[in-house]
Amino acid sequence: FRSACALAAVTHRASTSAASRSALALPCRAKARCLAAITRARTAALGSPSGCDSNNGSGTAGTSTSPILTRTGSMDVLAGGTAYIQEQNGLTVGRGGVDLNSAPGTQVVLNVNGTSIDSSGGAIVDRGSGTLLVQASGNLTLETTLTSQQGNITVTTGGQLLDGTTGEASLLSAPNGTVTITAQGGIGAAGAGDIDFTAAVITATTTSGGLHLQTGSSTTVGGAGLAVGSGSGALALEVTSGNLTVSSAVTQSGSGTLSLTTPAGSLNASGTITTGSGSLTLTAGGSLTTGALAATAGGAILLTSVSSGLTVGSATTGGVMTFTAPGTLTLGNLTGGAGAITLTSTSGTIALNGSLSVTSGAIALTAFQSLTVGTLTSSTGNITLTSTQGALTLGSATTAGTISLQSAGLLTTGALSGQALSLQSGAGLTATGTLTTSTGALALTAAGNVNLATVQSTNGGAITLTSTAGTLGFGSLSTTGAITLQSAGTLTLGALTGGAGAVSLRSTAGSVVTTAALSTTSAELRLESATTLQISHNLTTGTGALVLVSSAG
């Protein structure tokens, strides 16, 4: 229908002649529209039209309880107010199009009993700032664009919402408003079958099936957010050009995957993002910022910023967790399970301001520049931290596996406890907490000064401490295994307790100074200095030999 008079003609077939007579009283242009619409009408049903409107559709059509009922197949409409239209078949928009102008706070309701909306040349356009509401009781295939120039679009289906086009043009366009999609059996399909939209705000939920959306401009996930209620269907939103803001929750409650992608923009999510056993993947061409992330049934959490930094409020999963960015990684609490946790900044820094804990998975953090970490815990997994060009600062780390720390700059750590420890620094090294191994070796090498509090191996692991260009000192040291200490500068010895393993304490260019007693049970105890030996405490070897060497003192 091109005008409200055409609605009258379709609604009251019995009064077609009266409508025709009314049309004859209109100006020529409006008269032609009315008569053409009357000629096209196929079937009539009860309704509440506003009559033939010579003011280009400034009135209303139908009511919520008594909509205009049509079975026309092809429709042209011009309405300026609220309209309620129920099409009994699938709808084909005629060349004249459906031209609406909803007022603020009102809605235009188009109820399609058929399975598709397509076009023979026209489009469905609401020029107003109200809401264009399209409803279908079953599956609905969109083959033409629905547009709200200033307002909102809401699509509700009792089945699936499908893309019937072969291209990627926008099917739902509300550039200044909200697009809301509610389905029972799924929204779109992967690839070219996704639902393309343009909107300031997007909300989409489906009880089951997948949810596949794509837009070519910046948008915000708001309202009820994005949700798949159950099943293995994927939840996917791609912003091909522009930024994505997530202000509401995004949830895949079943076993399907969840992905949010902005290949050319940033992704900023303050809403909670949750999956079950499916993977959770966030990819941004620019910066990536999230609040709380969770994979409640062990799905992987995979985050990538292609050209910028990455910020995560918190993340929880029993599966794999992998974060990668060239810029800075700023992280809150991370909780894992049996899956490995891998965090990488290829050109920037990593700052883990919270704790990172896993049950049995490995932990690996690599930063090009500085690496700052709070507390790391794994029951059995290995822990590996690497700063390739900067300093490394660690609060504490505990595991039954191995701990490996490597830093190009200053390495500073609190307490470390593992089966074996390996610490390497291209500058100095300071450990304010206790360094503990069980059966494995404790090996430490630094290019600068080394300052240690307590060093111990509880089950006979060897201890090797080396400063290649600085001093070395400790408060206490104990093991029944071999002990080898060497420094370029002064070697300052605290309390040392050995066992059957040999003990060698050497300064290649400085003095050796004792600040507490040194003892072994049956092995050799050897102290060697390039300058002087300053021994002011007891040295006990049991049955082992005692060797003291001062090359120049």
C-alpha positions as CSV (number, residue, x, y, z in Angstrom):
1,F,0.0,0.0,0.0
2,R,1.3,3.4,-0.8
3,S,-1.1,5.4,1.5
4,A,-3.6,4.9,4.3
5,C,-6.5,4.8,1.8
6,A,-4.9,1.6,0.4
7,L,-5.0,0.1,3.9
8,A,-8.7,0.9,3.9
9,A,-9.2,-0.9,0.6
10,V,-7.5,-4.0,1.8
11,T,-9.1,-4.1,5.2
12,H,-12.7,-3.7,3.9
13,R,-13.1,-5.5,0.6
14,A,-16.9,-5.3,0.9
15,S,-16.6,-1.5,0.8
16,T,-14.1,-1.2,-2.0
17,S,-16.5,0.9,-4.1
18,A,-16.8,3.3,-1.2
19,A,-13.0,3.5,-0.9
20,S,-12.9,4.2,-4.6
21,R,-15.4,7.0,-4.4
22,S,-13.3,8.5,-1.5
23,A,-10.2,8.2,-3.6
24,L,-11.8,10.1,-6.5
25,A,-12.2,13.1,-4.2
26,L,-8.4,13.3,-3.7
27,P,-5.9,15.4,-5.7
28,C,-4.7,13.5,-8.8
29,R,-1.5,12.2,-7.3
30,A,-3.1,10.8,-4.2
31,K,-6.0,9.6,-6.3
32,A,-3.7,7.5,-8.4
33,R,-2.0,6.0,-5.4
34,C,-5.3,5.0,-3.8
35,L,-6.9,3.5,-6.9
36,A,-3.7,1.6,-7.8
37,A,-3.6,0.1,-4.2
38,I,-7.2,-0.9,-4.4
39,T,-6.6,-2.6,-7.7
40,R,-3.6,-4.6,-6.2
41,A,-5.5,-5.8,-3.1
42,R,-6.0,-9.5,-3.0
43,T,-7.8,-10.4,0.2
44,A,-9.4,-8.5,3.0
45,A,-9.8,-9.0,6.7
46,L,-11.0,-7.0,9.7
47,G,-8.9,-4.0,10.8
48,S,-9.0,-0.4,12.0
49,P,-7.7,1.8,9.2
50,S,-7.5,5.6,9.4
51,G,-9.2,5.9,6.0
52,C,-7.9,7.5,2.9
53,D,-5.5,10.2,4.0
54,S,-4.7,13.0,1.6
55,N,-1.9,14.3,3.8
56,N,0.6,11.7,2.6
57,G,0.0,9.3,5.5
58,S,0.0,11.5,8.5
59,G,-2.5,9.4,10.5
60,T,-2.4,6.0,12.2
61,A,-3.3,2.5,10.9
62,G,-4.7,-0.2,13.1
63,T,-4.3,-0.8,16.8
64,S,-2.4,-3.3,18.9
65,T,-5.6,-5.4,19.4
66,S,-7.0,-4.8,15.9
67,P,-4.2,-4.6,13.4
68,I,-4.6,-4.2,9.7
69,L,-4.8,-7.8,8.4
70,T,-3.4,-8.4,4.9
71,R,-2.8,-11.3,2.6
72,T,-1.4,-9.3,-0.3
73,G,2.1,-10.7,-0.9
74,S,3.2,-7.3,-2.2
75,M,2.9,-4.1,0.0
76,D,3.4,-0.4,-0.4
77,V,2.6,1.7,2.8
78,L,2.8,5.4,3.6
79,A,1.9,6.1,7.3
80,G,2.9,9.0,9.5
81,G,1.8,7.7,12.9
82,T,1.5,4.4,14.8
83,A,0.7,1.5,12.5
84,Y,-0.2,-2.1,13.3
85,I,-0.1,-4.4,10.3
86,Q,-0.4,-8.2,10.2
87,E,0.6,-9.9,7.0
88,Q,-0.8,-13.4,6.6
89,N,1.9,-14.5,4.2
90,G,5.5,-13.8,3.5
91,L,5.9,-10.1,2.7
92,T,7.3,-8.7,-0.5
93,V,7.9,-4.9,-0.4
94,G,6.6,-3.3,-3.6
95,R,8.4,-0.7,-5.6
96,G,6.8,2.1,-3.6
97,G,8.2,0.7,-0.4
98,V,7.0,0.9,3.1
99,D,7.4,4.5,4.2
100,L,6.8,5.1,7.9
101,N,7.3,8.1,10.3
102,S,6.9,6.9,13.9
103,A,6.7,9.5,16.6
104,P,9.0,9.4,19.7
105,G,7.7,6.8,22.1
106,T,5.5,5.1,19.6
107,Q,6.0,2.0,17.5
108,V,5.1,0.6,14.1
109,V,4.3,-3.1,14.4
110,L,4.7,-5.4,11.3
111,N,3.6,-8.9,12.2
112,V,4.6,-11.4,9.4
113,N,2.9,-14.8,9.6
114,G,5.0,-16.1,6.6
115,T,8.6,-16.9,6.6
116,S,10.3,-14.1,4.7
117,I,10.5,-10.4,4.0
118,D,11.8,-9.5,0.5
119,S,11.5,-6.8,-2.0
120,S,10.5,-6.2,-5.6
121,G,12.3,-2.8,-5.5
122,G,11.2,-0.9,-2.4
123,A,12.5,-0.8,1.1
124,I,11.0,-0.6,4.6
125,V,12.0,2.8,6.1
126,D,10.9,4.5,9.3
127,R,11.8,8.1,9.0
128,G,10.7,8.8,12.6
129,S,12.3,8.3,16.0
130,G,10.0,5.6,17.4
131,T,10.5,1.9,17.1
132,L,10.0,-0.4,14.0
133,L,8.9,-3.7,15.5
134,V,8.9,-6.8,13.2
135,Q,7.4,-10.0,14.6
136,A,7.2,-13.6,13.3
137,S,5.8,-16.6,15.0
138,G,8.3,-19.0,13.3
139,N,11.4,-18.7,11.2
140,L,11.9,-15.4,9.4
141,T,14.3,-14.7,6.5
142,L,15.3,-11.2,5.7
143,E,15.9,-10.5,2.0
144,T,15.7,-6.7,2.1
145,T,16.8,-3.9,4.4
146,L,14.8,-2.6,7.4
147,T,15.8,1.0,8.2
148,S,15.0,3.3,11.1
149,Q,16.6,6.6,10.3
150,Q,16.3,8.2,13.8
151,G,14.7,5.4,16.0
152,N,15.1,1.8,16.8
153,I,14.4,-1.6,15.2
154,T,13.2,-4.6,17.1
155,V,12.9,-8.1,15.5
156,T,11.3,-11.0,17.3
157,T,10.9,-14.5,16.0
158,G,9.6,-17.8,17.4
159,G,12.2,-19.6,15.4
160,Q,15.3,-18.6,13.5
161,L,16.2,-15.2,12.0
162,L,18.1,-15.8,8.7
163,D,19.9,-13.8,6.1
164,G,18.4,-14.5,2.7
165,T,20.8,-12.3,0.7
166,T,24.0,-13.3,-0.9
167,G,25.9,-10.2,0.0
168,E,27.0,-8.4,3.2
169,A,24.8,-5.3,3.0
170,S,23.1,-4.2,6.2
171,L,19.8,-5.9,6.8
172,L,18.9,-3.9,10.0
173,S,19.9,-0.3,9.9
174,A,19.3,2.0,12.9
175,P,22.4,4.2,12.9
176,N,21.1,6.5,15.6
177,G,19.2,3.9,17.7
178,T,19.1,0.4,19.0
179,V,18.7,-2.9,17.1
180,T,17.2,-5.5,19.3
181,I,16.9,-9.1,18.1
182,T,15.1,-11.9,20.0
183,A,14.9,-15.4,18.6
184,Q,14.1,-18.9,19.8
185,G,16.1,-21.0,17.3
186,G,19.1,-18.9,16.3
187,I,20.2,-15.6,14.7
188,G,22.0,-15.8,11.4
189,A,24.7,-18.3,10.4
190,A,28.5,-18.3,10.0
191,G,30.1,-16.5,7.1
192,A,27.9,-14.7,4.6
193,G,24.8,-15.9,6.5
194,D,25.4,-13.6,9.4
195,I,22.9,-10.9,10.2
196,D,24.5,-7.6,9.0
197,F,23.4,-4.5,10.9
198,T,24.1,-0.9,11.5
199,A,23.3,0.5,15.0
200,A,24.5,2.7,17.8
201,V,23.5,-0.1,20.2
202,I,23.0,-3.8,19.5
203,T,21.1,-6.3,21.7
204,A,20.6,-9.9,20.5
205,T,19.5,-13.1,22.4
206,T,18.4,-16.5,21.3
207,T,17.2,-19.5,23.4
208,S,19.2,-22.0,21.3
209,G,21.1,-22.2,18.0
210,G,23.9,-19.8,17.0
211,L,24.2,-16.0,17.1
212,H,26.1,-14.5,14.2
213,L,26.3,-10.7,13.7
214,Q,28.4,-8.4,11.7
215,T,28.6,-4.6,11.3
216,G,30.7,-2.2,9.3
217,S,30.7,0.6,11.9
218,S,31.3,1.2,15.6
219,T,28.6,-0.1,17.9
220,T,27.9,-0.8,21.6
221,V,26.5,-4.0,23.1
222,G,23.8,-2.7,25.5
223,G,20.5,-3.6,27.0
224,A,20.1,-7.3,27.5
225,G,23.5,-7.8,25.8
226,L,24.3,-10.8,23.6
227,A,23.2,-14.3,24.7
228,V,22.9,-17.9,23.5
229,G,20.8,-19.8,26.1
230,S,21.9,-23.3,25.4
231,G,23.4,-25.7,22.9
232,S,26.5,-25.8,20.8
233,G,25.8,-22.9,18.6
234,A,28.5,-20.2,18.3
235,L,28.1,-16.6,19.5
236,A,30.0,-14.3,17.2
237,L,30.1,-10.6,16.6
238,E,32.5,-8.9,14.1
239,V,32.9,-5.2,13.7
240,T,34.7,-5.0,10.4
241,S,35.5,-1.3,10.6
242,G,35.2,0.7,13.8
243,N,35.3,0.1,17.5
244,L,33.3,-2.2,19.7
245,T,32.1,-1.2,23.2
246,V,30.5,-3.9,25.4
247,S,28.5,-2.3,28.2
248,S,26.2,-5.4,28.9
249,A,26.8,-9.1,29.5
250,V,27.8,-11.4,26.6
251,T,27.0,-15.0,27.4
252,Q,27.2,-18.4,25.7
253,S,25.5,-20.7,28.3
254,G,26.0,-23.9,26.4
255,S,29.0,-25.6,24.8
256,G,29.5,-23.3,21.8
257,T,32.3,-20.8,21.2
258,L,32.1,-17.1,21.8
259,S,34.0,-14.6,19.7
260,L,34.1,-10.8,19.5
261,T,36.3,-9.3,16.8
262,T,37.3,-5.8,15.8
263,P,40.1,-6.2,13.2
264,A,40.4,-2.5,12.5
265,G,39.5,-1.0,15.9
266,S,39.5,-1.2,19.6
267,L,37.4,-3.4,21.9
268,N,36.4,-2.1,25.3
269,A,34.2,-4.4,27.4
270,S,33.0,-3.4,30.9
271,G,30.3,-6.1,30.8
272,T,30.9,-9.6,31.9
273,I,31.8,-12.1,29.1
274,T,31.1,-15.8,29.9
275,T,31.2,-19.1,28.1
276,G,30.8,-22.7,29.3
277,S,33.0,-25.4,27.7
278,G,33.4,-23.4,24.5
279,S,36.3,-21.1,23.8
280,L,36.1,-17.4,24.5
281,T,38.0,-15.4,21.9
282,L,38.5,-11.6,21.8
283,T,40.5,-10.0,19.0
284,A,41.1,-6.3,18.4
285,G,43.2,-4.5,15.8
286,G,43.7,-1.8,18.4
287,S,43.6,-1.8,22.2
288,L,41.6,-4.5,24.0
289,T,40.1,-3.8,27.5
290,T,37.9,-6.2,29.4
291,G,36.2,-6.5,32.8
292,A,35.5,-10.0,34.1
293,L,35.9,-13.0,31.7
294,A,34.9,-16.6,32.6
295,A,34.8,-20.0,30.9
296,T,32.8,-21.8,33.6
297,A,33.2,-25.3,32.2
298,G,36.9,-25.2,31.1
299,G,36.8,-23.4,27.7
300,A,39.9,-21.7,26.5
301,I,40.2,-17.9,26.9
302,L,42.1,-16.4,24.0
303,L,42.8,-12.6,23.8
304,T,44.7,-10.8,21.1
305,S,45.5,-7.2,20.4
306,V,47.2,-6.9,17.0
307,S,48.8,-3.4,17.3
308,S,48.3,-2.1,20.9
309,G,47.9,-3.1,24.5
310,L,45.6,-5.4,26.5
311,T,43.9,-4.8,29.8
312,V,42.0,-7.5,31.7
313,G,40.0,-7.0,34.9
314,S,39.9,-10.7,35.8
315,A,39.7,-14.1,34.0
316,T,38.7,-17.6,35.2
317,T,38.8,-20.9,33.4
318,G,39.9,-24.5,33.9
319,G,41.3,-24.5,30.4
320,V,44.0,-22.7,28.4
321,M,44.4,-19.0,28.8
322,T,46.5,-17.2,26.1
323,F,46.9,-13.4,26.0
324,T,49.1,-11.7,23.3
325,A,49.7,-8.1,22.4
326,P,52.6,-6.0,21.2
327,G,51.9,-3.3,23.8
328,T,51.5,-3.4,27.6
329,L,49.5,-6.2,29.3
330,T,47.8,-4.9,32.4
331,L,46.1,-7.7,34.3
332,G,44.0,-8.3,37.4
333,N,43.4,-11.7,39.1
334,L,43.7,-14.7,36.8
335,T,42.5,-18.2,37.8
336,G,43.1,-21.3,35.8
337,G,43.0,-25.1,36.2
338,A,44.8,-27.8,34.2
339,G,45.3,-25.6,31.1
340,A,48.4,-23.7,30.5
341,I,48.4,-19.9,31.0
342,T,50.6,-18.0,28.5
343,L,50.9,-14.2,28.6
344,T,53.0,-12.4,26.0
345,S,53.9,-8.8,25.2
346,T,56.1,-8.9,22.1
347,S,57.2,-5.2,22.4
348,G,56.0,-3.9,25.7
349,T,55.6,-4.7,29.4
350,I,53.5,-7.0,31.5
351,A,52.0,-5.8,34.8
352,L,50.1,-8.5,36.7
353,N,48.6,-6.5,39.6
354,G,46.6,-9.3,41.1
355,S,47.3,-13.0,41.6
356,L,47.6,-15.8,39.1
357,S,46.8,-19.3,40.2
358,V,46.2,-22.6,38.5
359,T,45.7,-26.1,39.8
360,S,48.1,-28.0,37.6
361,G,48.7,-26.0,34.4
362,A,51.9,-24.4,33.5
363,I,52.4,-20.6,33.7
364,A,54.5,-18.7,31.1
365,L,54.9,-14.9,31.0
366,T,57.1,-13.2,28.4
367,A,57.6,-9.4,28.1
368,F,59.9,-7.6,25.8
369,Q,60.4,-4.8,28.4
370,S,59.7,-5.0,32.1
371,L,57.7,-7.7,33.7
372,T,56.0,-7.1,37.1
373,V,54.0,-9.9,38.8
374,G,52.3,-10.3,42.1
375,T,51.6,-13.9,43.3
376,L,51.9,-17.0,41.2
377,T,50.6,-20.4,42.3
378,S,50.4,-23.8,40.6
379,S,50.1,-27.1,42.3
380,T,52.3,-29.0,39.9
381,G,52.8,-26.9,36.7
382,N,56.1,-25.2,35.8
383,I,56.4,-21.4,36.1
384,T,58.5,-19.5,33.5
385,L,59.0,-15.7,33.5
386,T,61.1,-13.9,30.9
387,S,61.9,-10.2,30.4
388,T,64.0,-10.0,27.3
389,Q,65.0,-6.4,27.5
390,G,63.9,-5.1,30.9
391,A,63.6,-5.7,34.6
392,L,61.7,-8.5,36.3
393,T,59.8,-8.1,39.6
394,L,58.0,-11.0,41.3
395,G,56.1,-11.0,44.5
396,S,56.2,-14.8,45.1
397,A,55.8,-18.1,43.3
398,T,54.9,-21.6,44.5
399,T,54.7,-24.9,42.6
400,A,55.7,-28.5,42.9
401,G,57.1,-28.1,39.4
402,T,60.1,-25.9,38.4
403,I,60.4,-22.1,38.5
404,S,62.5,-20.3,35.9
405,L,63.1,-16.6,36.0
406,Q,65.1,-14.8,33.3
407,S,65.7,-11.0,33.1
408,A,67.8,-8.8,31.0
409,G,67.7,-6.2,33.7
410,L,67.4,-6.2,37.5
411,L,65.6,-9.2,38.9
412,T,63.8,-8.8,42.2
413,T,61.7,-11.5,43.8
414,G,60.0,-12.5,47.0
415,A,59.7,-16.1,48.2
416,L,60.0,-18.9,45.6
417,S,59.3,-22.5,46.2
418,G,59.6,-25.2,43.6
419,Q,61.0,-28.6,42.8
420,A,63.9,-26.7,41.1
421,L,64.8,-23.0,40.7
422,S,66.7,-21.3,37.9
423,L,67.2,-17.5,38.2
424,Q,69.2,-15.5,35.6
425,S,69.7,-11.7,35.5
426,G,71.7,-9.5,33.1
427,A,72.1,-7.0,35.9
428,G,71.7,-7.4,39.7
429,L,69.5,-9.9,41.6
430,T,67.7,-9.4,44.9
431,A,65.6,-12.0,46.8
432,T,63.8,-10.7,49.8
433,G,62.0,-13.9,50.6
434,T,63.1,-17.5,51.0
435,L,64.3,-19.4,48.0
436,T,63.4,-23.1,48.4
437,T,63.8,-26.3,46.3
438,S,62.9,-29.9,47.1
439,T,65.0,-32.4,45.2
440,G,66.0,-30.3,42.3
441,A,68.9,-27.8,41.9
442,L,68.8,-24.2,42.8
443,A,70.9,-22.3,40.2
444,L,71.3,-18.5,40.2
445,T,73.4,-16.3,37.9
446,A,73.6,-12.5,37.7
447,A,75.9,-10.0,36.0
448,G,75.6,-7.6,38.9
449,N,75.3,-7.7,42.7
450,V,73.4,-10.6,44.3
451,N,71.6,-10.1,47.6
452,L,69.7,-13.0,49.1
453,A,67.9,-13.6,52.4
454,T,67.4,-17.3,52.9
455,V,68.4,-20.1,50.4
456,Q,67.5,-23.8,51.1
457,S,67.0,-27.2,49.5
458,T,64.9,-29.4,51.7
459,N,65.8,-32.7,50.1
460,G,69.4,-32.5,49.1
461,G,69.3,-30.4,45.9
462,A,72.5,-28.7,44.8
463,I,72.8,-25.0,45.2
464,T,74.9,-22.9,42.8
465,L,75.1,-19.1,43.1
466,T,77.1,-16.9,40.8
467,S,77.8,-13.2,40.3
468,T,79.9,-12.7,37.3
469,A,80.6,-9.0,37.8
470,G,79.4,-8.0,41.3
471,T,79.2,-9.0,44.9
472,L,77.3,-11.9,46.4
473,G,75.8,-12.2,49.9
474,F,73.2,-14.2,51.8
475,G,71.6,-14.4,55.2
476,S,71.4,-18.2,55.5
477,L,71.9,-21.2,53.3
478,S,71.3,-24.9,53.8
479,T,71.3,-28.2,51.9
480,T,72.8,-31.6,52.2
481,G,73.8,-31.5,48.5
482,A,76.7,-29.7,46.9
483,I,77.1,-25.9,47.4
484,T,79.0,-23.8,44.9
485,L,79.2,-20.0,45.3
486,Q,81.3,-17.6,43.2
487,S,81.5,-13.9,42.9
488,A,83.7,-11.3,41.1
489,G,83.5,-9.0,44.1
490,T,83.2,-9.5,47.8
491,L,81.6,-12.8,48.9
492,T,79.7,-12.2,52.2
493,L,78.7,-15.5,53.9
494,G,75.8,-15.8,56.4
495,A,75.0,-19.0,58.3
496,L,75.8,-22.0,56.1
497,T,74.8,-25.6,56.8
498,G,75.9,-28.3,54.5
499,G,75.9,-32.1,54.5
500,A,77.7,-34.7,52.5
501,G,78.0,-32.5,49.4
502,A,81.2,-30.5,48.8
503,V,81.1,-26.8,49.6
504,S,83.1,-24.3,47.5
505,L,83.0,-20.6,48.3
506,R,85.1,-18.4,46.0
507,S,85.7,-14.7,45.1
508,T,87.7,-14.3,41.9
509,A,88.6,-10.7,42.5
510,G,87.5,-9.7,46.0
511,S,87.5,-10.9,49.6
512,V,85.6,-13.6,51.4
513,V,83.9,-12.5,54.6
514,T,82.0,-14.6,57.1
515,T,79.1,-13.1,59.2
516,A,78.1,-16.4,60.8
517,A,79.3,-20.0,61.3
518,L,79.8,-22.4,58.4
519,S,79.5,-26.2,58.7
520,T,79.3,-29.5,56.8
521,T,78.9,-33.0,58.1
522,S,81.4,-35.0,56.0
523,A,82.3,-33.1,52.9
524,E,85.2,-30.7,52.1
525,L,84.7,-27.0,53.0
526,R,86.7,-24.7,50.7
527,L,87.0,-20.9,51.0
528,E,89.1,-19.1,48.4
529,S,89.7,-15.4,47.9
530,A,91.8,-13.5,45.3
531,T,92.5,-10.9,48.0
532,T,91.8,-11.7,51.7
533,L,89.9,-14.2,53.8
534,Q,88.1,-12.4,56.7
535,I,87.0,-15.3,58.9
536,S,85.6,-14.4,62.3
537,H,83.2,-17.3,62.9
538,N,83.5,-21.1,63.4
539,L,84.2,-23.3,60.5
540,T,83.1,-27.0,61.0
541,T,83.7,-29.9,58.6
542,G,83.1,-33.0,60.6
543,T,85.1,-35.6,58.7
544,G,85.7,-33.5,55.7
545,A,88.7,-31.4,54.8
546,L,88.9,-27.7,55.4
547,V,90.7,-25.7,52.7
548,L,91.5,-22.0,53.0
549,V,93.1,-20.1,50.1
550,S,94.1,-16.4,50.0
551,S,95.9,-15.6,46.7
552,A,97.1,-12.1,47.7
553,G,96.2,-11.6,51.3
